[in-house]
């Protein structure tokens, strides 16, 4: 009886989480997306462009799947925590987190795109 119950539980777990093995790869690719957006933000050095790059990095990472969503949230939260300790005001932190959440939720990052930012980004 215990073996039957364990088998049924295993089947339900396997059926509902059939893609669990993709999580680490999605997270790694999502981290790469976040890094790419950060590099583009630094390269562009565009005034008021940070919210766009926050939203874009989170959006691209989240498109990878649950692992990408997870890593985007972890990276975003850590970045805001570090910036908060370095003197960033709570209003700016809240605006950054709103852009992060917008992108991670599938919102179009162009909502935050500043005027004149080159199409390259």
ABEGO torsion letter per residue (X at the ends): XAAAAAAAAAAAAAAAAAAAAAAAAAAAAAAAAAAAAAAAAAAAGBBGAAAAAAAAAAAAAAAAEAAAAAAAAAAAAAAAAAAAAAGBBAAAAAAAAAAAAAAAAGBBAAAABBBGBBAAX
